[in-house]
Amino acid sequence: MEAFIFNLFIFVLASFVGFELITKVPPTLHTPLMSGANAISGITLIGALIIAGGSDSLYAQWIGFAAIIFATINVVGGFMVTDRMLEMFKKKEGEK
Amino acid sequence: MSQFLPEALQSFLPNLIQIFYLIATGFFIVGIKRLGSPATARSGNQLASLGMLIGVAVTLFDREIIAFEFIIAGVIIGALIGVFAAKKVQMTAMPEMVAIFNGFGGGASALVAWGEFTRLAPETFDTQGLVTTGLSILIGSITFTGSFIAFGKLKGFIGGGRIALPGQNYINLILTAAALGLVGWFAVDPEYQLVFWLLFGLALLIGVLTVLPIGGADMPVVISLLNSYSGIAASMAGFVLGNNLLIISGALVGAAGLILTNIMCKAMNRTLWNVLFGAFGGESSAGESVDGDKSYQQTFADDVAIQCAYASKVVIAPGYGLAVAQAQHILKEVANMLEERGVTVKYGIHPVAGRMPGHMNVLLAEADVPYDQLYDMEEINPEFKSTDVVLIIGANDVVNPAAKTSPGSPIYGMPILNVDEAKRTIVFKRSMNPGYAGIDNDLFYSDKNQMFFGDAKKSLQELAAALKDLD
C-alpha cells in the first residue's frame, strides 16, 4: 500500500509538471509536440524488455516480444518523424 | 547483462539503474520544455530521444533480464518498421502517422500489463496492483483500437461521416461502465480467466465504438485525446511494474495530451463531452441551405495579381484544402513574389486549420515558409483592419462570420479569423459548395469578397504567372 501511495504522489506531481510545461507552447509547434510526446509514451518499452527477457514462461515472453515490437515502432518512428518535422522549421533566410 | 559488470558494482546496480532513470526523466522534462519554442524544439526532441536511449540501455542491466533473443529480435523488427514509416510518410499524412504510432504505444502498454500479470503468480499482486493492471489493459486497448479507427478515418478507408447505431452514445456509456466494473471484478477475483478476457475484449470494442461515430472535422480532438490515453496507459503500466520512469513519463504525456485536447475543443467552441457524444462533423447539420438569390462576385488571376501586387499588406488564410491540393509550395512562391514587390505577407493560421493541432504550420514549414511569418489566430485578428487583401485558400468554416453573427448555426461561438474586417477578401475555392461541416458561408456573398474558382494549386500557378506578367 505504501508503495502505491508513493507512486500516486509521483504520478500526480508529474502530471502537474506536464501541465505547466505544455501550457506555454505556441500553436506552431503543436504537431511536433504531440508526436514527440507520443514517442515518449513509448517508454513502456522498458516494461516490455523486462517481460520479454525476464520471464520463465514462454507465453509471457511472447507477449513481451509483441510489446517490444509495438513500443519500438512508437519510440523510433515517433522521434524520427518529429525530428523530420522540426528540421523544416526555419527562420527567415539571413536571420539564422 | 548485469553479469558483465565488475563485482563491486553489482551491489549498487539497482540504485544505479534508478539514478539513470532519474537522469532520463530530467532529459524528458527538459526535452518537452525545449519543444515549446521553435528555436530549441529540435534539440528538445533529440534530448528526449537521448533520455529514452539511456532508459532502455540501463534497463538491459536489470538483473531480472536473463534472455536476450526476444529483446534483440523485437527491437530490430520494431525499429525497422518505425524507421521505414517515419522516412516514408508525407507531411500531409502526419495525423495518420501520429495516430498509428500512438496506437502501437497504447497497445504496448496493454501488453506489458498483461505480460506482467502472466509472468508473476496472481498471489503476488495486491489489490492496487490488480486495479492498475486492469486499468492499463483497459486504457491501452482502447487507445490501440481507437487509434487504428482514427487512422482509417483519416486515410479515408472508413467513411469520414458519423457511423453510428441508434442510441450509440448510451451503448458506449454502458459499455464503459461495464468495463470499469470488470476492472473491479478482476481485482477481486484475478484467477477467473473469463473476467480477464471479457475485460480485454470489451476494451478493444470500446476503442472501436467510441471513435467510429466521431466525424472527420473533430479528428484533431480525437488524436489529442488518444495521445493523452497512451500516456496514461504507460503510466498505469508503470504502477504495475513499480517503475517510476514509466509513471512520470506517462503522466507528462497524459497531461500534454489533455491540454492539447482542451485547446482544440476551445478552438471549435465545443466541450469534450460534445465531441465524444455529440453529432457534428460529417453530418449534414442545421446549416441553412444556399439561397438562390444571394449573389457573389467572381474574379480571375490577372485581377487578383494586380490587387495583391499593389497592396501594402496581404494576409494568407490557409485551410486543409491547401494541403489536399499540395499547393503549399506554389503558395510560398507567390508570397515571395509579393514580398519582392515590397508587400508585407503574413499567414494567419486558425488552430484547427489542419487535421491535427498545428498541422498547417508543419505543412507550411515543409514549403520553407519561415515560422516567424506564421501568426496565430489571436495575433492576426487585430491586424485584419489594416489588411488590404486576405487570400483564403482551402479554408471555409474557420472564416465563416456565422460563427459570430447567427446563433442558430452549428458553429456559432467558434472563434474564427476575422477576415471580414479586411478591405478585400478573395476566396480560392473549387465551387460554391458548402465546406466540410456542410454550412453555408455568408462571407462569400459579401460585397467585399471575390471568388476565385478552381483547384487551389492551379489557381495559385495562374496567379504566379499573372504576377510575373506584371513586370
Interface residues (C-beta under 8 A of the other chain):
Chain A: M1 A3 F4 N7 I10 F11 V12 A14 S15 F16 V17 G18 F19 L21 I22 T23 K24 V25 P26 P27 T28 L29 H30 T31 P32 L33 M34 S35 G36 A37 N38 A39 I40 S41 G42 I43 T44 L45 I46 G47 A48 L49 I50 I51 A52 G53 G54 S55 D56 S57 Y59 A60 Q61 W62 I63 G64 F65 A66 A67 I68 I69 F70 A71 T72 I73 N74 V75 V76 G77 G78 F79 M80 V81 T82 D83 R84 M85 L86 E87 M88 F89 K90 K91 K92 E93 E95
Chain B: F28 I29 G31 I32 K33 L35 G36 S37 P38 A39 A41 R42 G44 N45 Q46 A48 S49 M52 G55 V56 T59 L60 D62 E64 I65 I66 A67 F68 F70 I71 A73 G74 V75 I77 G78 A79 I81 G82 V83 A85 A86 K87 V89 M91 M94 M97 V98 F101 N102 F104 G105 G107 A108 S109 L111 V112 W114 G115 E116 T118 R119 D126 Q128 G129 I223 S224 N227 S230 G231 A233 A234 S235 A237 G238 F239 V240 L241 G242 N243 N244 L245 L246 I247 I248 S249 G250 A251 L252 V253 G254 A255 A256 G257 L258 I259 L260 I263 I349 P351 G354 M356 P357 G358 H359 N361 V362 A365 E366 D368 P370 Y371 D372 Q373 L374 D376
